[in-house]
Amino acid sequence: MDYLSAIQLGFATALQWDNLLFCLVGVALGTVVGLLPGIGALSTISMLLPLTFYMEPTTAIIMLAGVFYGAQYGGSIASILLNIPGTATNAITCLDGYPLAKQGRAGVALAVTTLSSFVGGSFAILVLMLLGPLLAEVALAFGAPEYTAIMVFGLIAASTLSGGSMLKGLAMVVAGVALGSVGIDMNTGVQRFQFGMPELSDGLSIVALAMGLFGVAEILVNLMRSDGSPFKVHEVTLRSLIPTRKDVKESTMPTVRGTLIGTVLGVLPGTGATIASFMAYATEKRVSRTPGIFGKGAMAGIAAPEASNNAAVQSAFIPTLSLGIPGDAVMAVMLGALMIHGIAPGPGLVNQHPELFWGLIASFWIGNVILLVLNLPFIGLFVRILKIPYDALYVAMLFFICVGVFSIQNSVFDIFVVIAFGIVGVFMILGGYPAAPLLLGFILGPMIEENMRRALLISRGSFEVFVSTPVSATFIVLSVLTLIATAGLPLLRRGIRKATSDVTVENEG
């Protein structure tokens, strides 16, 4: 089947009234669950899975996929307005989105993230249509050494995600890696750092960790520092939603770079949208001529990660559908939904079920357009959340956080984890320790351990395996250079200032 016939089949399938209806239901529901902190796409898709038993396979997967990428749009709303990431992939958006909201520019920030998300998702869909089989083959060629090197580079970059001391950033990365090691050792089955608590057998919940550090901590700090009054924001009109030329200029190239990063990382199994958004933010901070504005309301700080996470979510379907390799937990649930209907994901999916594969891709285009139409007109309504008094707003947010965390595993223990990390997060904020590197260390730590041990088993304990291929060697070198540049540049600047001051003193003498 040629591309033109495949695309025609895809849109003919996606535009059937039942598929179109459930695409709308999926993206609308995804936006809502993304907006509500602590719920997220994973728990929602899991809860909807029994409902798909009575649907056609194509209809079911279109709806579940709509929830997944719709949650990325909704998650940015909570991140910008309340500094609470609706999903883990939107955690990095808090760093610059929330300051923009406090400056009275919440409407523009939401408009920029919506447009960036649309661009990122649309480009990834195009890549999925044109280069899916080729990119899947490339991803299949990546082995344990390559994944280890890429993730080590991600951890090094994570230490500079937030402003302030690099040592504090590295300390948070190490703390995140340590927290990620809690639970059962995948190789030996031995319990690690359980401390006699069976609830820790499966490790700490990433949702509980993210909600505690970013949600509860920020709520408590704001309550400590404020008098309970709402933000003073202007009425949001259609004109106020339109970005200025400066905003467009500052967000265009970050959107492009974030889209490319998200598309590439989304294809690689085991990376996903969260890592893509962090990497996009770190990249923008590196290439920026004014890195000091990040964390204070930089447009690049919201455009790049939002374009990246949406692109990653769309391109993550490439290894899932063509190889049967889920990139994350949500993709694993998607695989389960297909297998329930007797469909085996893999290289034969495109030929055996072309209406499902191309219908799903066409539904992505339709779903992204629906999200654009849904989000922009309601931005004014979302901004009005800022007018709600703190006392009412944050009590409601704490309630939704606890309900969302509890609903994932029906565990009261996770609620206590959220509270504990909320208290820890307060001390981190007061002490100037960034939470974003800790979160990325928590995500990447277990992946690095798994792939490193696998690579060492293959090489019989030789560390040369990590520089044995061009890809892994390149990322190892980049990691070393990043460390040298990050640690050396401040010392170089300090030396230049000292030398300049000595010369000045000599001249005055």
N, C-alpha and C positions, 0 to 999 in steps of 0.2 A: 504493500500500500504506500503510495507516494504521500508527501507531506500535505499537499493540498487536499487530497481525499481524506486524509486522517483528520485534518483540522475541520473540514466540513462535517465529518462524522462526530467529532467532539462537540461542536456547537449544536448540532442537531440533537444530540443526547442531552447536553446541559440545558437546552432551552425547552425541553419537555416540561409541562406545567408542574409535575410533582417534583422533579429535580430542581427546578427554579424556585419553587416554594420552600423546599427544605434547605436550599442554599441560603435563602433569605433568613430562614429561622436560625440556621447555624451561625452565620456571621453576626446577626443581631444578638443572639445569646452569648456568643463569644465576646462581643464588645461589653456586655453587661458583666459577665463573670471576670473579664479583665479589669474592669473598673472597680469591682469589689475586692478589696485586699484579702489575700489568703485563700481564695477559692481556686482560681486558675483553670487552665484548659485541661490539665491532666485529670483532676478529680471530676470535672464536668463530663468529659468524654467517657470516663469510667462509669459514671452514673447513667449516662445515656446509652451505654452499650446494650443493655437488655432490650431497649426499645427498637434497636435496629434488627432484631431477630425477624420482625414481621415486614421489613422493608426489602426492596430490591437492593442487591449489593452496591450498585452504582449510586443509588439515592442515599444509602446509608453512609458510604464513604464520603460523598459530597457534603453531607450535613456535618459529620465529625470533623472533616478538614476545615469547614467553615468556622467551627468553634475554635479550632487551633489557631488559624491566622487572624481571626477576628479578635481573639484575646490579646494579640500584640498591639492592636489599635487601642483597645480599651485600657490596657495596662499603662500606657503612656499618660492617660488622663489622670489617674490616681497619683502617678509619679510627679507630675507637674503641679497639680493643685494641692496635694496633701503631703508630698514627700514620702509617700508610701507606695512601693512598687506593687502594682496589681499582679504582676508575675515576676519571676526571677529575672527574666530577660530585660525587664524595664528598670532594674535596680540602678543601673548606671545613669539613666535619664534623670534620676532625682538630683544628681550633683549640680546640674545647670538648669533643669526645668523648674525646680522649686524656687531658686533665686529669681528667675524671670517672673514667676507668679507674684512673688513678694514685691517686685518692682512695678506691678500693675500691668504686665505684658503677658498674662496668661493666655489671652485670646490668640495673640500672634504665635506664642510658643506651641499651642495646640494645633494651629493651622499649619505651621512648619512641620511638626511631627506627622500630621496626617498626610501632607503632600510627600514628605520624604518616605513615609511608609508605603505610599502608593507607588512611587518610583522604584523603590527597592523590590517590592513584591512583583511589579510588572516585569522588570528586567529579569528576575529569577525565573519567572514563568516562561519568558522567551528562551532563556538558556535551557530550561527543562524541555521545551518543545524541540529545539534545534540540536542541542548537544547532549541530551540526556544519556544515550548509550555510550558516547565517547567519554564523558566525564565519569560515568559509572565505572568504565574500564580503568581509567586513571586512578580513581579512588581504590579500586581493588588491588592495584599494584603497590599501594602503600602498606608497609609492614610495621611491626612493632618498633623498630629503631626510629623510623620517620615520625610516628605518632609521639614517641617519647621526646624527640628533639623539638617538635613543634610546641608541645605542651610546656616544656621547660622554658622555651622562649616566651610563651604566654605568661608564665609565672614571673619571669624577670620583668616583663613589661608591666605586670600588675602592680609591682612595687612603686611605680610612678604614676598610677592612675589618679591619685589625689594629690593636692598640693601639700607642702610640708616636708618633713624629714624623710629621706629615702630609707633610713634605718628603721623608722617606724613602719613604713610601707612593707619592708622586708620582714619585719617582725610579725606583721599581720598576715603576710603570706604563709610564713612558717606556722603560725597559729591555725590558719585555715587548713593547711595540710595535715596537721596533728588531729584536728577535729574530724577530718575526712577519713582518718584511719580507724575511727571507732567502729566496732562491729565485728563481723566474722571475716577472718582472712580467707580470701577467695581460693587460695592455693592449698592451704592446709585445713581449713575449716575450724581453726582455733579462734576462740573468743578473744578480742583485744579491747582493753580499756573499758570493759563492761561494768566493773566495780559492783558486781553482784546484782545488777539491775537487768532483768530479761528484756525490758523495753528497749535497751540499747543493742540488742542482738543484730538488728538490721541497720544499725547506725543512726545518726541524727537526721532528722527530716530537714531537707534544704528549705522547704517552705517555712518551717518553724524558725530556722536560723535567719532567713532573710527578713521575715516579718518582725522578728525580735529586734534585730540590729537596725533595720531601716524604718520599721513602723512604730513599735512600742517605744523604742528609745527616743525617736524624734518627738513623739507625742508627749512623753514625760519631760523632755528638755524644754519644749515649747510651753508646757504648762508651768514649768518653773520660771520661765523668763517672761511670760506674758501676763496680762491682766484679765484674760478671758475674752477680750473683744475680738471681733472678726477682722479680717484684712479689709483695708479701705481700698476698694477697687472701683473703677469707673464703669458705667454702663457699657456693655459690649454691643456695639453696633456693627453693621456689615462692613463699614469702613475700617473699624478698629481691628477687624480680623485680617485685613490685607497687609501682608508684610511690606516693609519699606524696601527700597532698592538696596540699601545696606544689608538688610536681613537676607534678601535673596542672594546677594553676592557672597555673604558669609556662610550661607548654607548650601550653595550649589555644589561646589567641589567636595565638601564633606559628605554630601548625599551620594555623589558618584563613588567616592572612595569607600564609603560604608557599604554601598550596594555590591561593589566588587568583592570586598572582604567577606560579606555575609554569604554571597553566592558560592564562593570557593569553599569556605568553612562548612557551609550547610551540606555540601556534597560529601564531605568526609565523615564517615560514620564515627560517632563518639564525640564529636565536637559540639555542634548544635548552636542554637540562637543565642544562648547566654554568653558563651565564649566569644561568639562573633561580635556581639555588642560591646563587650569589654575590649576586644582587640581593636575595634573601630575607634573607640574613644581614645585608647592609648595612642593609636596612630595619629589621630588629629592633634593630640597634645604634642606629639613629637614634631610634626611638620609645621605647626603653627609658629608664626613669628612673635606672637604674644601669648605664650603658654600661661602667663599669670592670670589671664581672664577666665580660665577654666575653673569651674567651681563657683563662679560669681555671676553666671548668666550668659555663657557663650552659646551662640546659635549653633556653632559647629558641634558643641557638646550634646545637643539633643538631636540634630539632623543626622549625624553619622551613625550613632547606635540604633536609632529607630529605623533608618533605611537598612542597616545591617541585619537586625533581628528579623525583620519581615522578609528580606531576601533569603536568609538562612532557613526560615520556616518553609518557604516554598521550595527551595532547592533540596531540602532534606528528603523530599519525596523521591529523589533520583535513586539513592542507594536502597531506599525502602521498597520501592516498587520494582526496580530492575534487578536488584541483587537479593532482596529479602533480608537486608541488614538494617535493623532499626538504629537510627542515629541517637535516639534518646528514649525516655520512658513513654512519651506520647506516641512516638512512631511504633513502639512495641505494641501499644494498645491498638493502633491502626492495623498492624499486622494481624492481631487477634481477631479484629472485626472481619477482615478478609477471610481468614481461615475458618471462621464460624460459618461463612457462606460457601465454604468448599473451594475457595480460590487461593492458590498457592503463589505468593509473590516470588518473583525471580525473573530470569532472562526470558522465559516464555510468556510472561504476562501480556506484553504488548501484542504478540501475535494471537494468543489464545483468547484474550478479552480486550480487544481494541476499543470497544465502546466504553469500557470502564476507564482505561488508561487515558484516552483522549477526551472523554467526557469529563473526567476529573480535572484535567488541565484547562479545558474550556471554562469549567465552573470557577477556576481560580480567577480568570479574567473578569467574569461576571461578578464574583464575590468581592473583588477589590473595587470595582466600580460602585457596587452597592454600599460598601463601607465608606467610600469617598462621599457619596450622597448622604449617607446617614450621619457621618461625623461632622462635616462642616456646618450644616444648618443648626446643629444642637450644641455647638461650642459655647454659644451664649448661655445656654442652660447650665452647662457644666461649670462655667466660670462663676456662676451665682452660688455655687457651693461655698466659695470663699466668704460669702456674706453670712454664713451660718455661724453663730457664736461658738467659740472654742468648746465651751462646756458641753454643748449638745453635740457638736461635730465629732469631737474626739472620743466621747463615750460611745457613740455609734460606731466609730472606726474600730475601737477596741473590741466591741461586740462582734463585728464582722470578722476581725482577725481571729478571734477565738473560735467562732463557728466554722470559719474556713479551714483552720488548722485541724480542728477536731474531726471535720467531715472526711478528711483524706484517709485516715486510718482508724477513725472512731476511737481515738486514744486521748484520754485525759492527760496522760504523761506529756504529750506534745504541747498542751496548753502551758504546763509548767516550764517546758523548754523555752517557749516563746517569752514567758515572763522573765526567766533567768537571763536570756540573751538580751532582753530589753533593758534590764538593769545593768548588765555588762556594757551594752551599747551607750548608755548614759555616761558612764565613766570614760568610755573611749572618745565620745564627743567632747567631753570636758577636758580630756587630756590631749586632744589633737591626734588621736589614732584613727586612720581611715578604715571604714568598714568594707569598702569595695574590694581591696586586695584580699581580705580575709575570706570573703565569699567566693572569689575566684580560686583561691587556694583550696578551699573546701571542695569545690567542684572538680578541679584538675588533679588534686592529690591522689585520689584512688585510681584515676585513669593513668597517671604517670607510673604509679607503682605496678599496676597490672601489666602495662606495656613494657616497662623496664625489665621486670622479672621474666617476661616472655622472651624479650630480646636476649637477655643473658643466658637463658636456658638454651636458646638456639645456638648461641656462640660459645657455649660451655664456659661461661664466666668471663669472657673477654670483653672489655669495655671498648675495644676497637670497633665493635659492631656499630657504634653510634656515629662513627665517622667513615664508615665503609661505603656509604652511598652518597651521591651528590646532595640529595634533599636533606638528609639528616645532618650531614656535615655543614651545609649552609646555615641551618638554623642553630647549630651549636656555636658556630662562629658569630652569628648575629647576637646570640645570647651573651657571649663574652664581650663583644663590642659594646652592647647596650650597657652592661655593667660598668665597663671602663668609662664610657661616655658619661653615664649618669653620676658616677663617683668622681671622675676626674675633672669634669667641667667646673663644678663649684670650687674645687681646689685650685684650678687654673685661674679662675676669676679672682679668687682670694689672693693668689700670688701676684697677679697683675696689679690689683689694688694696693697691695703692700709695697710693691716695687715703685708704683707711681707716687705713693705717699712719701717713700724714702727719698725719691728724686726731688720732690717738692720741698721737703725739709732741708735737703742739701742746698738747693737753690736759694731758699730763704736765708740759710746760714751764710 
